[in-house]
């Protein structure tokens, strides 16, 4: 934050140095003497070289006469109280002095006093509505506050002018993206990249837009550029890994997530994504290990419960699988997770626990739901004929697929292999490849 602020200060101070640091109107200001001009030139040389401490030392020893320039040098040297006292005096004499007001706002910014910073900036905006630095600063403040409409209006003032200011264009693109105005935001990020091919954040944000429209190939290209610009910025590898994962480039995705973990082996989401990549490569043992590690780090990460439970189920770690299916069921009461939890317990030989689980929860399932009847079969084998009749009468293909699957699981548990294989095959022919039922059925058939 300080680095960015001082970049602004430097650019302003050089402008003020060049134009004489006017604190009065040009009509009232006396022409600078040769001696004063020489002092300003000496200070400018040091300022341009980044030697702000020396620039201030020269100015103080030579008793410089421009209070505004003095205040700027004090700010750059972090003598904020001294600078504030000088600026307050200037503003008291002329409360419309935009330059003094702006540097006063920067002092508030450095101190983290956003309320007063915003108050001063809005005063400047009322005096000089087209002030570029003020509009950019207000745009950033309102963006942080998630007041995106206000932020957009301030950035737009700058972007609509004839002067290209990268900070404004990038900020404008970000607030447009935050409002889901992706096409408009894309124009801004394209503009930033065209003017500065080394702006990493423009590539990151453009990749975000491309990923959201499932253009993972182009998103990956942008993230390649982001990695080129800053190879040590770890989040670029995470984002590129996601683009590769969703683009079915599992091997290279796993490499990116491994890179993230080489920087920070406590990043649980990198383990989750690497597990997904390993699943895509049929490396289920590695996927299982990654899911386990992720949940050791963040045990309440709910989205990992089912994929981890499925891997445990596949590896016949029935008791652990039951724990995570039941955890998932307790969150959203999906009857599918209840049945998988019961199936895991039955497979582990825990018949009483499975029966209790079903009996305690089956009445949460509407009785008109096919899975209510399947769940009853899990605790009452004599109910099989009723389930088969309900299955035959079911007209909704998706619901019927689910009923067939959990019936197949039941037959599988109790060794009716010909029936289970028949039903698993029907699942694979049912046309629902994105479901967990299809996934488990494919494992069973293999």
C-alpha positions in Angstrom: 0.0 0.0 0.0 2.7 2.5 1.0 4.6 1.7 -2.2 1.7 2.7 -4.4 0.9 5.8 -2.4 4.5 7.0 -2.7 4.4 6.4 -6.4 1.5 8.9 -6.6 3.4 11.3 -4.3 6.5 11.1 -6.5 4.5 11.9 -9.7 2.7 14.8 -8.1 5.8 16.2 -6.5 7.6 16.3 -9.8 4.7 18.1 -11.4 4.7 20.6 -8.6 8.4 21.0 -8.8 8.2 21.8 -12.5 5.4 24.3 -12.2 6.7 26.1 -9.1 4.5 24.5 -6.4 1.8 27.3 -6.6 -0.1 27.7 -3.3 -1.7 30.9 -4.5 -3.3 31.9 -7.7 -0.8 32.6 -10.5 -1.9 36.3 -10.4 -0.9 36.7 -6.7 2.2 34.6 -6.8 5.5 36.4 -7.0 7.9 35.0 -9.7 10.4 32.6 -8.2 14.0 34.0 -7.8 16.9 32.4 -9.5 18.1 31.1 -6.1 14.7 29.5 -5.5 14.7 27.9 -8.9 18.1 26.4 -8.4 17.1 25.0 -5.0 14.0 23.4 -6.6 16.2 21.9 -9.4 18.6 20.4 -6.8 15.7 18.9 -4.9 14.2 17.6 -8.1 17.4 15.8 -9.0 17.4 13.9 -5.7 13.7 13.2 -5.9 13.9 11.8 -9.4 16.7 9.5 -8.1 14.6 8.3 -5.2 16.8 10.1 -2.6 13.9 11.7 -0.8 15.7 11.9 2.5 18.5 13.9 0.9 16.0 16.0 -1.1 14.3 17.0 2.2 17.7 17.6 3.9 18.7 20.0 1.1 15.4 21.8 1.2 15.5 22.3 5.0 19.1 23.4 5.1 18.5 26.0 2.3 15.3 27.2 4.0 13.0 26.6 1.0 10.1 29.0 0.8 7.4 26.8 -0.7 5.3 25.2 2.1 3.5 22.8 -0.2 6.7 21.3 -1.7 8.0 21.1 1.9 4.9 19.2 3.0 5.3 16.7 0.1 8.9 16.0 1.0 7.9 15.5 4.6 5.2 13.0 3.5 7.7 11.1 1.4 9.9 10.9 4.5 7.0 9.7 6.6 7.1 12.8 8.8 3.3 12.9 8.6 2.5 15.1 11.6 4.8 17.9 10.4 3.4 17.6 6.9 -0.2 17.7 8.3 0.5 20.9 10.2 1.8 22.7 7.1 -1.1 21.4 4.9 -3.7 22.4 7.6 -2.3 26.0 7.5 -2.5 26.1 3.7 -6.0 24.8 3.7 -7.1 27.2 6.4 -5.9 30.1 4.3 -7.4 28.6 1.1 -9.9 25.8 1.6 -10.2 25.3 -2.2 -6.5 24.5 -2.7 -6.9 21.1 -4.4 -3.3 20.1 -4.2 -3.0 20.7 -0.5 -6.3 18.9 0.0 -5.2 15.9 -2.0 -2.0 15.5 0.0 -4.0 15.8 3.1 -6.1 12.9 1.9 -2.9 10.9 1.3 -1.9 11.3 4.9 -5.2 9.9 6.0 -4.7 7.0 3.5 -1.3 6.2 5.0 -2.7 6.2 8.5 -5.6 4.0 7.4 -8.2 6.6 8.2 -10.6 5.9 5.3 -13.5 8.0 6.6 -11.5 11.2 6.7 -9.7 10.4 3.5 -13.0 9.9 1.7 -14.3 13.1 3.3 -11.4 15.2 1.9 -11.5 13.5 -1.5 -15.3 14.2 -1.9 -14.6 17.9 -1.0 -12.0 17.9 -3.9 -14.5 16.3 -6.2 -17.0 19.0 -5.5 -14.4 21.7 -6.3 -12.8 19.9 -9.3 -15.1 17.1 -10.6 -12.6 16.1 -13.3 -9.6 15.7 -11.0 -8.0 12.4 -12.1 -6.2 11.4 -9.0 -9.2 12.2 -6.8 -11.6 10.2 -9.0 -9.2 7.2 -9.0 -8.8 7.3 -5.2 -12.6 7.5 -4.7 -13.2 4.7 -7.2 -10.8 2.5 -5.2 -12.4 3.4 -1.9 -15.9 2.7 -3.1 -14.8 -0.5 -4.8 -13.4 -1.8 -1.4 -16.7 -0.9 0.2 -18.5 -2.8 -2.5 -20.4 0.3 -3.6 -19.8 -0.7 -7.1 -22.1 1.8 -8.8 -20.3 4.7 -7.2 -16.9 3.2 -7.9 -17.9 2.7 -11.5 -18.9 6.4 -11.9 -15.6 7.7 -10.5 -13.5 5.4 -12.7 -15.6 6.1 -15.7 -14.9 9.9 -15.5 -11.2 9.1 -15.9 -11.6 6.4 -18.5 -13.9 8.7 -20.6 -11.3 11.4 -20.7 -8.7 11.6 -23.5 -5.9 10.5 -21.2 -5.1 6.8 -20.7 -4.5 6.1 -17.0 -3.8 2.4 -16.4 -4.9 2.5 -12.8 -8.3 3.9 -13.7 -8.9 1.4 -16.6 -7.9 -1.5 -14.5 -10.1 -0.3 -11.6 -13.0 0.3 -14.0 -12.7 -3.2 -15.4 -12.7 -4.7 -11.9 -15.8 -2.9 -10.7 -17.6 -3.8 -13.9 -16.6 -7.5 -13.4 -17.9 -7.3 -9.8 -21.2 -6.3 -11.2 -21.2 -9.2 -13.6 -20.8 -6.9 -16.6 -18.3 -9.3 -18.1 -18.3 -8.1 -21.7 -17.7 -4.4 -20.7 -15.0 -5.5 -18.2 -13.3 -7.5 -20.9 -12.9 -4.4 -23.1 -11.1 -2.7 -20.2 -8.7 -5.6 -19.5 -8.0 -5.9 -23.3 -7.1 -2.2 -23.2 -4.7 -2.5 -20.3 -2.9 -5.5 -21.9 -2.7 -3.7 -25.2 -1.0 -0.7 -23.5 1.0 -2.8 -21.0 1.6 -6.4 -21.9 3.2 -6.9 -18.4 0.2 -6.0 -16.3 -0.3 -9.3 -14.5 -3.7 -8.5 -12.9 -5.2 -7.6 -16.2 -4.3 -11.1 -17.4 -5.7 -12.7 -14.2 -9.0 -10.9 -14.5 -9.3 -11.6 -18.2 -8.7 -15.3 -17.5 -11.5 -15.1 -14.9 -13.9 -13.9 -17.6 -12.8 -16.5 -20.0 -13.1 -19.3 -17.4 -16.6 -18.2 -16.5 -17.6 -18.7 -20.2 -15.9 -22.1 -20.2 -13.1 -20.9 -22.5 -10.5 -22.7 -20.4 -8.0 -22.9 -23.2 -7.8 -19.1 -23.6 -7.9 -18.7 -19.8 -4.9 -20.9 -19.5 -3.0 -18.8 -22.1 -3.7 -15.6 -20.0 -2.5 -17.3 -16.9 0.6 -18.5 -18.7 1.4 -14.8 -19.2 0.6 -14.0 -15.5 3.1 -16.8 -14.5 5.7 -15.3 -16.9 5.3 -11.9 -15.3 5.6 -13.1 -11.7 6.7 -16.7 -11.4 6.6 -16.4 -7.6 3.0 -15.3 -7.3 1.5 -18.6 -6.1 -2.1 -17.8 -6.8 -1.4 -17.8 -10.6 -0.6 -21.5 -10.4 -3.8 -22.2 -8.5 -5.9 -20.3 -11.1 -4.0 -21.9 -14.0 -4.4 -25.3 -12.4 -8.2 -24.7 -12.2 -8.3 -23.7 -15.9 -6.4 -26.8 -16.8 -8.5 -29.0 -14.5 -11.8 -27.8 -16.0 -10.3 -28.1 -19.4 -9.6 -31.8 -18.7 -5.8 -31.3 -18.8 -5.4 -33.3 -15.6 -1.6 -33.9 -15.7 -0.6 -30.3 -16.1 -3.3 -29.3 -13.6 -1.8 -31.6 -11.0 1.6 -30.1 -11.7 0.3 -26.6 -10.9 -1.4 -27.7 -7.7 1.8 -29.4 -6.6 3.6 -26.1 -7.3 1.2 -24.3 -5.0 1.8 -26.9 -2.3 5.6 -26.5 -2.7 5.0 -22.9 -1.6 2.4 -23.6 1.1 1.7 -27.2 2.1 -1.3 -26.1 4.2 -3.3 -24.9 1.3 -6.2 -27.3 1.6 -8.0 -26.2 -1.6 -4.8 -27.1 -3.7 -5.1 -30.7 -2.2 -8.8 -30.8 -3.2 -8.1 -29.7 -6.7 -5.1 -32.1 -7.1 -7.4 -34.9 -5.9 -9.8 -34.0 -8.6 -7.0 -34.0 -11.2 -5.8 -37.4 -9.9 -9.4 -38.7 -10.2 -9.4 -37.5 -13.8 -6.2 -39.6 -14.4 -7.8 -42.6 -12.6 -5.1 -42.3 -9.8 -7.6 -43.0 -7.1 -5.0 -43.8 -4.4 -3.5 -40.4 -4.9 -6.9 -38.7 -4.9 -7.9 -40.4 -1.7 -4.6 -39.3 0.0 -5.2 -35.7 -1.2 -8.8 -35.6 0.0 -7.7 -37.0 3.4 -4.9 -34.3 3.7 -7.3 -31.5 2.8 -9.8 -32.6 5.5 -7.0 -33.0 8.1 -6.2 -29.3 7.4 -9.8 -28.1 7.2 -12.2 -30.7 8.6 -15.3 -28.6 8.1 -14.9 -28.2 4.3 -18.3 -29.6 3.4 -17.7 -29.8 -0.3 -15.1 -32.4 0.2 -17.2 -34.8 2.2 -18.9 -36.6 -0.7 -15.9 -36.9 -3.0 -13.8 -38.2 -0.1 -16.6 -40.6 1.0 -16.8 -41.9 -2.5 -13.1 -42.6 -2.7 -13.3 -44.3 0.7 -16.3 -46.3 -0.6 -14.4 -47.4 -3.7 -11.4 -48.5 -1.6 -13.8 -50.5 0.7 -13.0 -48.4 3.7 -16.6 -48.8 4.7 -16.6 -47.3 8.2 -14.8 -44.1 7.2 -17.0 -43.8 4.1 -20.1 -44.0 6.3 -18.8 -41.3 8.6 -18.5 -38.8 5.7 -21.7 -39.8 3.9 -23.6 -39.2 7.2 -21.8 -35.9 7.8 -23.0 -34.8 4.3 -26.5 -36.1 5.1 -26.6 -34.1 8.3 -26.0 -30.9 6.3 -28.7 -31.1 3.7 -30.7 -34.3 4.4 -30.3 -35.7 0.9 -31.8 -39.2 1.0 -29.0 -40.3 -1.4 -26.4 -39.7 1.3 -28.5 -41.4 3.9 -28.7 -44.5 1.7 -25.0 -44.5 0.9 -24.2 -44.1 4.6 -26.4 -47.1 5.3 -24.9 -49.1 2.4 -21.4 -48.4 3.8 -22.4 -49.6 7.3 -24.1 -52.7 5.9 -20.9 -53.4 3.9 -18.9 -53.0 7.1 -21.1 -55.6 8.8 -22.7 -52.9 11.0 -26.3 -54.0 10.3 -27.8 -52.7 13.6 -26.2 -49.3 13.0 -27.4 -49.2 9.4 -31.0 -50.1 10.5 -31.0 -47.5 13.2 -29.7 -44.8 10.7 -32.5 -45.7 8.3 -35.3 -45.9 11.0 -34.3 -42.6 12.6 -34.3 -40.7 9.3 -36.5 -42.4 6.7 -39.6 -40.4 7.7 -37.7 -37.2 6.6 -38.1 -38.5 3.0 -41.6 -37.8 1.5 -43.5 -41.0 1.2 -44.3 -40.3 -2.5 -40.5 -40.2 -3.2 -39.2 -43.5 -4.7 -36.2 -43.4 -2.4 -38.5 -43.6 0.7 -39.5 -47.0 -0.5 -35.9 -48.1 -1.4 -34.7 -47.0 2.1 -37.4 -49.2 3.6 -36.1 -52.1 1.7 -32.7 -51.6 3.3 -34.2 -52.6 6.7 -37.0 -54.9 5.5 -36.1 -57.5 2.7 -39.8 -58.4 2.4 -40.5 -55.0 1.0 -38.7 -55.8 -2.3 -41.8 -56.5 -4.4 -43.3 -53.1 -3.4 -40.1 -51.4 -4.4 -40.1 -53.2 -7.8 -43.7 -52.1 -8.4 -42.9 -48.5 -7.5 -39.9 -48.6 -9.8 -41.9 -50.0 -12.7 -44.6 -47.2 -12.2 -42.1 -44.3 -12.0 -42.3 -42.0 -15.0 -39.6 -39.5 -14.3 -36.4 -40.9 -15.9 -34.0 -39.2 -13.4 -35.9 -40.3 -10.4 -36.1 -43.8 -11.8 -32.3 -43.9 -12.4 -31.7 -43.1 -8.8 -34.1 -45.8 -7.6 -32.4 -48.3 -9.9 -29.0 -47.3 -8.6 -29.8 -47.7 -4.9 -31.6 -51.0 -5.6 -28.4 -52.1 -7.4 -26.3 -51.1 -4.3 -28.7 -53.1 -2.1 -28.3 -56.2 -4.3 -24.6 -55.7 -4.4 -24.3 -55.7 -0.6 -26.2 -58.9 -0.3 -24.4 -60.8 -3.0 -27.0 -60.7 -5.7 -24.4 -60.0 -8.3 -26.3 -60.7 -11.5 -29.1 -58.3 -10.5 -26.7 -55.6 -9.3 -24.7 -55.8 -12.5 -27.9 -55.6 -14.6 -29.0 -52.5 -12.8 -25.5 -50.9 -12.8 -25.5 -51.4 -16.6 -28.9 -49.7 -16.8 -27.4 -46.7 -15.0 -24.6 -46.4 -17.5 -27.2 -46.4 -20.3 -29.6 -43.9 -18.6 -27.9 -40.7 -19.9 -26.9 -39.1 -16.6 -23.0 -39.2 -16.7 -22.6 -36.2 -14.4 -24.2 -37.9 -11.4 -22.4 -39.7 -8.5 -24.7 -42.7 -9.3 -23.3 -43.0 -12.8 -19.8 -42.6 -11.4 -20.2 -45.4 -8.8 -21.9 -47.7 -11.3 -19.0 -47.3 -13.7 -16.6 -48.3 -11.0 -18.7 -51.4 -10.2 -19.0 -52.5 -13.8 -15.2 -52.1 -14.3 
